[in-house]
Amino acid sequence: MKNENEFSVRCTEMGPHQASISYTGLMCQAGAMALEYQFDRLFGYYKYMQVTLAIESPGGALDGLEYVLRSMRQWALEGRHVAVQTTFQCASAAAFLLAMGRWGHRRADRSTFLLFHSARVESAGMGMTAAYSTNLSHALNSVDRKLLDVIVNKMLSEADGAKGLVEIVLSRMRFVDQNWKQLAADIATFTTGADGNRKPDWLKAVQKWTRLGGDPQKFVLEMKKHLHQRLQRDDRMHLLEAYVLCLIDEISGVVDVDSSVTEPCALQVSVEQLPLGMSDESRRIKPKERDETLLETSADPMTTG
């Protein structure tokens, strides 16, 4: 019988300046505690300033996610950070963990199945009264609001406020809009692809509310509304959409980051405008780095995946 909480955590690298951890499987309480142990060992004993967490997970429990984020935030207060990356699967609780990693170091691969969705309860054969159903609905909506608040507050903190967040989102959106044809070709895989001659629907949707950039506070409210609606759809997120929405910073081989860059803005240059012979490295997109924030949710047995 397959263990519901099957997971694997191991330290895969201990270099002179950075260590790496691999997490594979469901996000669960035991897995969260195993990650905390690795953070305590690598940050506390070996004194690394940054640890890279490579995660491949279909999601899992919210209490496990909250526990890991709390540990990440405690170490961030001491100037020690967790860079999060994924290659093939990063869904639900794992996707939120990716989004909460160190800014400028949140990396996906063009093959990544990336899925953000709202909280849910999974139970086989559970009887439910109308009153219980109503209370459960309220509880799930409350968790959804807290998750969104944590994500957006993280963005505001990293961007030095609403105005800075407006600049980052608009800059990333313009870059993708101007270079869509090339980016669509670069991000294509054997199983996924996009029409480079037609702008995607998600980009058009983002462009509608980003016109409010002149009013940063209203912009943030509309962005939260957009994210809430996006999470309710419960389907795979395009990686460039996640990039524009500041949920990731890098797509390997497509858009890249330079951790030495301190300005939280993307290069607003079209690929076609670059001189001939300019390397791919020179057209990478470079956002900012900062700390993690805390997810304040209850430890109820809810799941995002």
LINSULWO-V665857 format. One record per residue. N is the residue number from 0. PHI is phi in radians with two decimals (none if undefined). PSI is psi in radians with two decimals (none if undefined). D_CENTER is the distance of its C-alpha to the mean C-alpha in Angstrom with 1 decimal. Layout:
# LINSULWO-V665857
n->(N:N)
phi->(PHI:PHI)
psi->(PSI:PSI)
d_center->(D_CENTER:D_CENTER)
This chain:
# LINSULWO-V665857
n->(0:1:2:3:4:5:6:7:8:9:10:11:12:13:14:15:16:17:18:19:20:21:22:23:24:25:26:27:28:29:30:31:32:33:34:35:36:37:38:39:40:41:42:43:44:45:46:47:48:49:50:51:52:53:54:55:56:57:58:59:60:61:62:63:64:65:66:67:68:69:70:71:72:73:74:75:76:77:78:79:80:81:82:83:84:85:86:87:88:89:90:91:92:93:94:95:96:97:98:99:100:101:102:103:104:105:106:107:108:109:110:111:112:113:114:115:116:117:118:119:120:121:122:123:124:125:126:127:128:129:130:131:132:133:134:135:136:137:138:139:140:141:142:143:144:145:146:147:148:149:150:151:152:153:154:155:156:157:158:159:160:161:162:163:164:165:166:167:168:169:170:171:172:173:174:175:176:177:178:179:180:181:182:183:184:185:186:187:188:189:190:191:192:193:194:195:196:197:198:199:200:201:202:203:204:205:206:207:208:209:210:211:212:213:214:215:216:217:218:219:220:221:222:223:224:225:226:227:228:229:230:231:232:233:234:235:236:237:238:239:240:241:242:243:244:245:246:247:248:249:250:251:252:253:254:255:256:257:258:259:260:261:262:263:264:265:266:267:268:269:270:271:272:273:274:275:276:277:278:279:280:281:282:283:284:285:286:287:288:289:290:291:292:293:294:295:296:297:298:299:300:301:302:303:304)
phi->(none:-1.36:-1.25:-1.00:-1.84:-1.20:-2.74:-2.44:-2.25:-2.65:-1.46:-1.81:-2.72:-2.39:-1.50:-1.18:-2.17:-2.59:-2.05:-2.27:-2.16:-1.94:-2.14:-2.24:2.03:-1.21:-1.39:-2.54:-1.10:-1.12:-1.15:-1.10:-1.20:-1.16:-1.16:-1.02:-1.06:-1.12:-1.07:-1.10:-1.22:-1.36:-1.45:-1.36:-1.57:-1.53:1.11:-1.17:-1.54:-2.51:-2.16:-1.68:-1.84:-1.70:-2.06:-2.25:-2.69:-1.48:2.07:2.73:-1.51:-1.16:-1.17:-1.16:-1.06:-1.06:-1.14:-1.15:-1.12:-1.12:-1.13:-1.07:-1.19:-1.06:-1.28:-1.10:-1.10:-1.73:1.43:-1.99:-2.19:-1.97:-1.54:-2.03:-2.47:-2.58:-2.08:-1.98:-2.38:-2.57:-2.24:1.02:-1.02:-1.14:-1.14:-1.14:-1.12:-1.04:-1.12:-1.62:-1.24:-1.11:-1.08:1.56:-2.34:-1.83:-2.09:-2.08:-1.86:-1.07:-1.56:-1.17:-1.53:-1.90:-2.38:-1.84:-2.66:-1.31:-1.19:-2.65:-2.07:-2.01:-2.68:-1.45:1.15:-1.48:-1.33:-2.57:-1.52:-1.09:-1.12:-1.13:-1.07:-1.13:-1.11:-1.14:-1.07:-1.08:-1.12:-1.14:-1.10:-1.14:-1.13:-1.02:-1.11:-1.16:-1.07:-1.12:-1.05:-1.11:-1.08:-1.21:-1.10:-1.07:-1.06:-1.12:-1.15:-1.16:-1.62:1.06:1.91:-1.08:-1.08:-1.14:-1.13:-1.00:-1.09:-1.16:-1.09:-1.11:-1.14:-1.14:-1.10:-1.11:-1.07:-1.15:-1.10:-1.23:-2.01:-0.99:-1.04:-1.22:-1.13:-1.07:-1.24:-1.16:-1.58:-1.14:-2.22:-1.08:-1.89:-2.32:-3.04:-2.53:-1.37:-1.21:-1.62:-2.31:-1.16:-1.22:-1.09:-1.13:-1.20:-1.10:-1.14:-1.14:-1.09:-1.12:-1.54:-1.30:-1.16:-1.53:-1.02:-1.26:-2.13:-0.94:-1.15:-1.16:-1.00:-1.12:-1.09:-1.20:-1.15:-1.10:-1.11:-1.10:-1.10:-1.06:-1.14:-1.16:-1.18:-1.21:-1.23:0.99:-2.39:-0.98:-1.69:-1.10:-1.10:-1.25:-1.13:-1.08:-1.12:-1.09:-1.45:1.11:-1.61:-2.44:-2.05:-2.55:-2.12:-0.92:1.38:-2.09:-2.22:-2.20:-2.28:-2.10:-1.15:-1.44:-1.35:-1.85:-1.45:-1.41:-2.42:-1.54:-1.22:-1.66:-2.35:-1.37:-1.02:-1.15:-1.50:-1.32:-1.07:-1.04:1.55:-1.20:-1.31:-1.04:-1.05:-1.39:-1.95:-1.28:-1.80:-2.24:-1.55:-1.72:-1.95:-2.81:-1.82:-1.56:-2.10:-1.71:-1.58:-1.79:-2.16:-1.31:-1.67:-1.13:-1.29:-1.78:-2.37:-1.80:-2.52)
psi->(2.39:2.33:2.22:-0.61:0.66:2.22:2.90:2.28:2.22:2.63:2.12:-0.22:2.43:1.45:-3.09:-0.45:-0.32:2.53:2.80:2.52:2.46:2.24:2.14:2.28:-2.95:2.52:2.09:3.10:-0.81:-0.68:-0.68:-0.73:-0.59:-0.67:-0.74:-0.72:-0.77:-0.73:-0.80:-0.68:-0.82:-0.66:-0.79:-0.80:-0.85:-0.17:0.56:2.54:-0.43:2.42:2.35:2.19:1.99:2.02:2.34:1.82:2.50:0.01:-2.72:-2.58:2.50:-0.62:-0.57:-0.75:-0.83:-0.68:-0.74:-0.75:-0.62:-0.73:-0.74:-0.72:-0.69:-0.73:-0.56:-0.57:-0.37:0.17:0.31:2.26:2.72:2.00:2.32:2.36:2.78:2.72:-0.85:-0.85:2.20:1.69:2.69:-2.14:-0.62:-0.66:-0.71:-0.65:-0.71:-0.81:-0.47:0.09:3.12:2.21:2.45:-0.15:0.49:1.80:2.38:2.91:2.74:-0.30:-0.07:2.27:1.85:2.14:2.03:2.35:2.97:2.93:2.69:2.86:2.25:2.11:2.20:2.28:0.49:2.18:2.59:2.22:2.92:-0.73:-0.75:-0.70:-0.72:-0.79:-0.68:-0.71:-0.76:-0.73:-0.76:-0.71:-0.64:-0.73:-0.73:-0.76:-0.72:-0.72:-0.78:-0.74:-0.75:-0.81:-0.85:-0.68:-0.63:-0.79:-0.80:-0.67:-0.78:-0.61:0.10:0.70:3.11:-0.73:-0.75:-0.67:-0.69:-0.80:-0.72:-0.86:-0.80:-0.68:-0.78:-0.72:-0.75:-0.70:-0.83:-0.72:-0.80:-0.51:0.39:-0.77:-0.80:-0.74:-0.68:-0.66:-0.70:-0.58:-0.14:2.51:-3.08:-0.54:-0.19:2.72:2.93:2.68:1.94:-0.25:-0.05:2.18:2.39:2.73:-0.63:-0.60:-0.70:-0.67:-0.73:-0.69:-0.49:-0.85:-0.27:-0.14:-0.21:0.30:-0.37:-0.27:1.55:-0.72:-0.76:-0.63:-0.81:-0.71:-0.74:-0.59:-0.72:-0.71:-0.74:-0.79:-0.70:-0.82:-0.63:-0.69:-0.54:-0.39:-0.48:0.81:2.92:2.38:2.32:2.40:-0.62:-0.51:-0.77:-0.64:-0.85:-0.65:0.15:0.53:-0.38:2.94:-0.36:2.44:2.00:2.17:-0.02:-1.12:2.40:3.00:2.74:1.92:-0.22:-0.21:2.33:-0.29:2.23:0.99:2.63:2.72:2.14:1.16:2.32:2.53:-0.67:-0.35:-0.18:2.53:2.60:2.46:-0.14:2.35:2.83:-0.59:-0.50:-0.15:0.33:2.80:2.42:1.59:-3.03:2.85:2.62:-2.57:3.02:2.77:2.96:2.35:2.00:1.46:2.87:2.91:0.53:2.62:1.06:2.84:2.65:0.07:none)
d_center->(32.2:28.4:26.9:24.4:22.4:22.8:20.5:21.0:20.0:21.7:21.9:22.1:22.9:24.7:25.5:27.3:24.3:21.2:20.6:18.3:17.5:17.0:15.8:16.9:17.5:16.9:15.3:18.5:20.6:22.3:19.2:17.7:21.1:21.2:18.0:19.5:22.7:21.1:19.5:23.0:24.8:23.0:22.4:25.6:28.1:27.2:25.8:22.9:21.0:17.8:16.7:14.4:12.8:12.8:11.7:13.1:13.2:14.0:12.8:15.4:16.7:15.3:17.8:16.5:12.9:14.7:16.9:14.5:12.7:16.3:17.3:14.6:15.7:19.3:19.1:17.3:20.3:22.4:20.5:18.9:15.2:12.8:11.0:8.6:9.2:10.0:13.0:14.1:12.4:9.1:9.8:10.1:9.9:8.4:5.4:5.4:6.4:4.0:2.2:6.0:7.2:9.9:9.5:11.2:10.3:6.8:8.5:9.0:12.6:14.4:15.4:12.0:12.2:8.9:9.6:8.6:11.9:14.1:15.8:18.9:21.9:23.3:26.9:29.7:33.0:32.2:34.8:33.7:35.9:35.3:34.9:32.4:30.4:30.4:29.3:26.5:25.3:25.4:23.5:20.6:20.5:20.5:17.5:15.6:16.7:15.7:12.1:12.0:14.0:11.9:8.7:11.4:13.4:10.9:10.8:14.6:15.2:13.5:15.4:18.6:18.9:18.9:20.8:18.6:15.5:17.9:18.8:15.4:14.5:18.1:18.2:15.3:16.8:20.2:19.3:17.9:20.9:23.5:22.4:21.3:24.2:23.5:19.7:20.4:22.8:20.7:17.8:20.3:20.9:23.8:22.1:20.0:21.1:21.6:24.7:24.7:27.6:25.9:23.0:20.5:20.6:17.0:17.9:21.1:19.5:17.3:20.5:22.4:20.8:20.0:23.8:23.7:22.5:25.9:25.2:22.0:22.3:22.8:20.0:17.5:19.2:19.0:15.3:14.9:17.3:15.6:12.3:14.6:16.6:13.7:12.7:16.4:16.8:15.3:15.0:13.1:10.8:12.2:10.1:11.9:11.2:7.4:8.7:11.3:9.4:7.6:3.9:4.8:8.4:10.3:11.7:14.6:17.9:16.7:15.0:15.0:14.9:17.7:17.0:20.5:19.8:19.7:19.7:16.4:17.5:17.3:20.6:22.4:24.6:25.3:25.6:29.2:30.1:29.5:32.7:33.7:32.9:29.8:27.4:23.9:22.7:24.2:22.1:18.6:16.3:16.0:13.8:14.3:13.7:14.1:13.8:11.9:13.0:14.4:13.8:17.3:18.0:21.1:21.5:22.8:22.4:19.8:17.0:13.9:14.8)
